[in-house]
Amino acid sequence: MSELIVEKHEEKTQNIRTKAVRGTIFTLIGGISWGFSGACGQYLFSVKGIDPHWVTVVRMFIAGLILFSLVLFKHRKQMIGLFSNTKDRWTLIAFSLFGLISCQYTYLLAISYTNAGTATVLQYLGPLLIMIFVCGIDRRLPTKTEGIAIVLAVTGTFLLATHGNLSNLVISTQGLFWGLMSALGLMLYTIIPGRIIGRWGSIVVTGCGMLIGGTILLIFIRPWQIPVSLDWQVFWGMLAIIVIGTVVSFTLYLQGVSDIGPVKASMIASVEPVSAALFSAFWLNTAFVWLDIIGFALIITTVILLTRKGS
């Protein structure tokens, strides 16, 4: 009997270790995939001259179709429940409009005006905005850790935008604006769907929301009216953004969250801005100075501090 108990304990311990390793690897790959996707966007904008509006619509609509197909075959019951509940249905529409569309649209515009690394790091100010939002809702001042995070984030953004010189903006005003808007979009993307994700699941909410958002953009932006010079490089770039940067990365990240929990997964996923900057530098020859690196580090440290506080 004792041998059986020991054997079951060892098996349970092994399963926990296996899930921990798998979750870490999957989350890491997911974060790197998001970074690679950003670099692909930069390639399409700066090298191939593709309109970011066209990329946003095509990416969201096709990725939405793929994820919605997955939901239709594997999570149909949850999808029907989501659409059957009036309040949840309106929350989903709000998530599509103000979460998914704003987050992806502003992020790709930020890349088009700056580069993948800078745009991704600016978007990672989103957790700071979430913290400020929570402080406002709770009617309290930031804690000591939150105060340090605010200082680090503001300093990091200042270094990225000015390189320490108040009279000199080293990135375009449009790039800074859309980068900050993408941070706001990330905040809304995180806050709006919390309740319905808890009820119906992340992949159901994101898959349905992305298809709704993609359809709305399709109607209003009309990508078929935007002149685009299509070739194999553009095809592979879009395929990478849609499949690797959206479907694969999202699926791997969700599995990582399931295996190791949202706190550890969020911290590991902070590799995204690092990978985006590295892909941008070594593949697209984007030049970063040491002040940029310090700015990156300060903002990523902000994310880690706020994530650890939520553990």
C-alpha positions as CSV (number, residue, x, y, z in Angstrom):
1,M,0.0,0.0,0.0
2,S,2.8,2.4,0.9
3,E,4.6,1.7,-2.3
4,L,1.4,2.5,-4.3
5,I,1.1,5.8,-2.4
6,V,4.7,6.7,-3.1
7,E,4.3,5.8,-6.8
8,K,1.1,7.9,-7.1
9,H,2.9,10.8,-5.4
10,E,5.9,10.5,-7.7
11,E,3.6,10.4,-10.7
12,K,1.7,13.5,-9.5
13,T,5.0,15.3,-8.9
14,Q,6.2,14.4,-12.4
15,N,2.9,15.6,-14.0
16,I,3.3,18.9,-12.2
17,R,6.9,19.3,-13.4
18,T,5.9,18.4,-17.0
19,K,3.0,21.0,-17.0
20,A,5.4,23.6,-15.5
21,V,8.0,22.9,-18.3
22,R,5.4,22.8,-21.0
23,G,3.7,26.0,-19.8
24,T,6.9,27.9,-19.6
25,I,8.0,26.8,-23.1
26,F,4.6,27.5,-24.6
27,T,4.3,30.9,-23.0
28,L,7.8,31.8,-24.1
29,I,7.1,30.7,-27.7
30,G,3.9,32.6,-27.6
31,G,5.6,35.8,-26.5
32,I,8.4,35.5,-29.1
33,S,5.7,34.8,-31.7
34,W,4.0,38.1,-30.8
35,G,7.3,39.9,-31.1
36,F,8.0,38.3,-34.5
37,S,4.6,39.3,-35.6
38,G,5.4,42.9,-34.8
39,A,8.6,42.8,-36.8
40,C,6.7,41.3,-39.7
41,G,4.3,44.3,-39.5
42,Q,7.3,46.6,-39.6
43,Y,8.7,44.8,-42.7
44,L,5.4,45.2,-44.5
45,F,5.1,48.9,-43.7
46,S,8.7,50.0,-44.1
47,V,10.0,47.7,-46.8
48,K,6.9,46.7,-48.8
49,G,5.0,49.9,-48.3
50,I,1.7,48.2,-47.3
51,D,-1.0,50.4,-45.8
52,P,-1.4,49.6,-42.0
53,H,-5.2,49.9,-42.3
54,W,-5.2,47.1,-44.9
55,V,-3.0,44.9,-42.7
56,T,-5.2,45.5,-39.7
57,V,-8.4,44.5,-41.5
58,V,-7.1,41.5,-43.2
59,R,-5.3,40.3,-40.1
60,M,-8.3,40.6,-37.8
61,F,-10.8,39.2,-40.2
62,I,-8.9,36.1,-41.3
63,A,-7.6,35.4,-37.8
64,G,-11.2,35.8,-36.6
65,L,-12.4,33.3,-39.2
66,I,-9.8,30.8,-38.1
67,L,-10.4,31.2,-34.4
68,F,-14.2,31.2,-34.9
69,S,-14.0,28.0,-36.8
70,L,-12.2,26.4,-33.9
71,V,-14.8,27.7,-31.5
72,L,-17.6,26.4,-33.8
73,F,-16.2,22.9,-33.8
74,K,-14.9,22.6,-30.2
75,H,-16.8,25.1,-28.1
76,R,-20.2,25.5,-29.8
77,K,-22.2,25.1,-26.5
78,Q,-20.3,28.0,-24.9
79,M,-20.6,30.1,-28.0
80,I,-24.4,29.7,-28.1
81,G,-24.6,30.5,-24.4
82,L,-22.5,33.7,-25.0
83,F,-24.8,34.9,-27.8
84,S,-28.0,33.9,-26.0
85,N,-27.2,36.2,-23.1
86,T,-28.2,39.8,-24.0
87,K,-25.8,41.4,-21.4
88,D,-22.9,39.2,-22.4
89,R,-23.6,39.8,-26.1
90,W,-23.3,43.6,-25.6
91,T,-20.2,43.1,-23.6
92,L,-18.7,41.1,-26.5
93,I,-19.6,43.8,-29.0
94,A,-18.0,46.4,-26.7
95,F,-14.9,44.2,-26.4
96,S,-14.7,43.9,-30.2
97,L,-15.0,47.6,-30.8
98,F,-13.0,49.2,-27.9
99,G,-10.8,46.2,-27.0
100,L,-9.7,44.2,-30.0
101,I,-10.1,46.9,-32.7
102,S,-8.5,49.7,-30.7
103,C,-5.7,47.5,-29.5
104,Q,-4.7,46.0,-32.8
105,Y,-5.4,49.0,-35.0
106,T,-3.4,51.4,-32.8
107,Y,-0.5,49.0,-32.3
108,L,0.0,48.5,-36.1
109,L,-0.2,52.2,-36.6
110,A,2.4,52.7,-33.9
111,I,4.7,50.3,-35.7
112,S,4.2,52.1,-39.0
113,Y,5.4,55.4,-37.4
114,T,8.2,53.9,-35.2
115,N,9.4,50.3,-35.2
116,A,8.3,47.0,-33.8
117,G,10.4,47.2,-30.6
118,T,9.4,50.7,-29.6
119,A,5.7,50.2,-30.4
120,T,5.6,47.0,-28.4
121,V,7.3,48.5,-25.4
122,L,4.9,51.5,-25.5
123,Q,2.0,49.2,-25.6
124,Y,3.3,47.5,-22.5
125,L,2.4,50.6,-20.6
126,G,-1.1,49.1,-20.6
127,P,-0.7,47.3,-17.2
128,L,0.3,50.7,-15.7
129,L,-3.0,52.2,-17.0
130,I,-4.9,49.2,-15.6
131,M,-3.3,49.8,-12.2
132,I,-4.2,53.5,-12.3
133,F,-7.8,52.6,-13.4
134,V,-8.1,50.1,-10.4
135,C,-6.8,52.8,-8.0
136,G,-9.5,55.1,-9.3
137,I,-12.2,52.5,-9.0
138,D,-11.1,51.6,-5.4
139,R,-10.6,55.4,-4.6
140,R,-7.2,54.9,-3.2
141,L,-3.7,56.1,-3.8
142,P,-1.1,53.9,-5.4
143,T,0.9,51.7,-3.0
144,K,4.7,52.0,-2.7
145,T,5.3,49.3,-5.4
146,E,2.7,50.9,-7.7
147,G,4.4,54.3,-7.2
148,I,7.8,52.9,-8.1
149,A,6.1,51.4,-11.2
150,I,4.7,54.8,-12.2
151,V,8.1,56.5,-11.9
152,L,9.8,53.7,-13.9
153,A,7.1,53.8,-16.7
154,V,7.2,57.5,-17.0
155,T,11.0,57.6,-17.0
156,G,11.2,54.8,-19.6
157,T,8.7,56.5,-21.9
158,F,10.5,59.8,-21.5
159,L,13.8,58.2,-22.5
160,L,12.3,56.4,-25.5
161,A,10.6,59.6,-26.7
162,T,13.4,62.2,-26.1
163,H,16.6,60.3,-25.3
164,G,16.8,62.6,-22.2
165,N,16.6,65.9,-24.1
166,L,13.3,67.8,-23.4
167,S,13.7,69.9,-26.5
168,N,14.2,66.9,-28.8
169,L,11.6,64.3,-29.7
170,V,13.4,61.3,-31.3
171,I,10.3,59.5,-32.4
172,S,7.5,61.1,-34.4
173,T,4.6,62.6,-32.5
174,Q,2.4,60.2,-34.4
175,G,4.4,57.3,-33.3
176,L,4.3,58.4,-29.6
177,F,0.6,59.1,-29.8
178,W,-0.4,55.8,-31.4
179,G,2.0,53.9,-29.1
180,L,0.2,55.5,-26.0
181,M,-3.2,54.8,-27.6
182,S,-2.2,51.1,-28.1
183,A,-1.4,51.0,-24.3
184,L,-4.9,52.4,-23.7
185,G,-6.3,49.8,-26.2
186,L,-4.4,47.0,-24.3
187,M,-6.0,48.3,-21.0
188,L,-9.5,48.1,-22.5
189,Y,-8.8,44.7,-24.1
190,T,-7.9,43.4,-20.7
191,I,-10.7,45.1,-18.6
192,I,-13.8,44.9,-20.7
193,P,-14.1,41.1,-21.3
194,G,-13.1,39.9,-17.8
195,R,-16.6,38.7,-16.7
196,I,-17.6,37.0,-19.9
197,I,-14.2,35.3,-20.3
198,G,-14.7,33.9,-16.8
199,R,-18.1,32.5,-17.9
200,W,-17.4,31.3,-21.5
201,G,-13.7,31.0,-21.9
202,S,-10.9,33.1,-23.5
203,I,-10.8,31.4,-26.9
204,V,-14.6,31.7,-27.3
205,V,-14.7,35.4,-26.4
206,T,-11.6,36.2,-28.4
207,G,-12.6,34.2,-31.5
208,C,-16.1,35.6,-31.7
209,G,-14.9,39.1,-30.8
210,M,-12.2,39.1,-33.4
211,L,-14.6,38.0,-36.2
212,I,-17.1,40.7,-35.2
213,G,-14.3,43.3,-35.1
214,G,-12.8,42.1,-38.4
215,T,-16.3,42.3,-40.1
216,I,-16.9,45.8,-38.8
217,L,-13.5,47.0,-40.1
218,L,-14.1,45.2,-43.4
219,I,-17.3,47.3,-43.8
220,F,-15.9,50.6,-42.8
221,I,-12.3,50.5,-44.1
222,R,-13.1,48.5,-47.3
223,P,-9.6,47.1,-47.9
224,W,-10.4,46.1,-51.5
225,Q,-10.3,49.9,-52.3
226,I,-6.8,50.3,-50.8
227,P,-4.1,49.8,-53.5
228,V,-1.7,47.0,-52.4
229,S,1.1,45.5,-54.4
230,L,0.8,41.8,-53.6
231,D,3.8,39.5,-54.0
232,W,5.2,36.4,-52.2
233,Q,7.0,38.5,-49.5
234,V,3.7,40.2,-48.7
235,F,1.9,36.9,-48.6
236,W,4.4,35.3,-46.2
237,G,4.5,38.4,-44.1
238,M,0.7,38.4,-43.7
239,L,0.6,34.6,-43.1
240,A,3.2,35.1,-40.3
241,I,1.1,37.9,-38.7
242,I,-2.2,36.0,-39.0
243,V,-1.1,32.4,-38.1
244,I,2.1,32.8,-36.0
245,G,1.3,36.2,-34.5
246,T,-2.4,35.6,-33.8
247,V,-3.6,32.1,-33.9
248,V,-0.6,30.1,-32.8
249,S,0.7,32.6,-30.2
250,F,-2.7,33.0,-28.7
251,T,-3.3,29.3,-28.4
252,L,0.1,28.6,-26.9
253,Y,-0.3,31.5,-24.4
254,L,-3.6,30.2,-23.2
255,Q,-2.2,26.7,-22.7
256,G,0.7,28.3,-20.8
257,V,-1.8,30.2,-18.6
258,S,-3.6,26.9,-17.9
259,D,-0.3,25.1,-17.0
260,I,1.5,27.7,-14.9
261,G,-1.1,30.3,-14.1
262,P,-1.7,33.9,-15.3
263,V,0.9,35.6,-13.1
264,K,3.9,33.5,-14.3
265,A,2.6,33.4,-17.8
266,S,2.3,37.3,-17.9
267,M,5.9,37.6,-16.6
268,I,7.3,35.2,-19.2
269,A,5.2,36.8,-22.0
270,S,7.2,40.0,-21.2
271,V,9.7,38.6,-23.6
272,E,7.5,40.0,-26.4
273,P,9.0,43.5,-26.5
274,V,12.5,42.1,-26.2
275,S,12.0,39.7,-29.1
276,A,10.3,42.5,-31.1
277,A,13.3,44.8,-30.6
278,L,15.8,42.0,-31.4
279,F,13.9,41.0,-34.6
280,S,13.7,44.6,-35.6
281,A,17.4,45.2,-35.0
282,F,18.9,42.1,-36.5
283,W,16.4,41.5,-39.3
284,L,15.3,45.0,-40.3
285,N,18.5,46.8,-39.2
286,T,16.6,49.2,-36.8
287,A,19.1,51.2,-34.8
288,F,18.7,51.4,-31.0
289,V,20.9,53.5,-28.8
290,W,21.7,52.7,-25.1
291,L,19.0,55.1,-23.9
292,D,16.4,53.1,-25.9
293,I,17.6,49.9,-24.1
294,I,17.3,51.6,-20.7
295,G,13.8,52.8,-21.6
296,F,12.8,49.3,-22.7
297,A,14.2,47.8,-19.5
298,L,12.4,50.4,-17.2
299,I,9.0,49.7,-18.9
300,I,9.4,45.9,-18.8
301,T,10.5,46.2,-15.1
302,T,7.2,48.1,-14.6
303,V,5.2,45.2,-16.0
304,I,7.1,42.6,-13.8
305,L,6.6,44.7,-10.7
306,L,2.8,45.1,-11.3
307,T,2.5,41.4,-12.2
308,R,4.3,40.2,-9.1
309,K,2.2,42.5,-7.0
310,G,-0.9,40.7,-8.4
311,S,0.4,37.3,-7.4
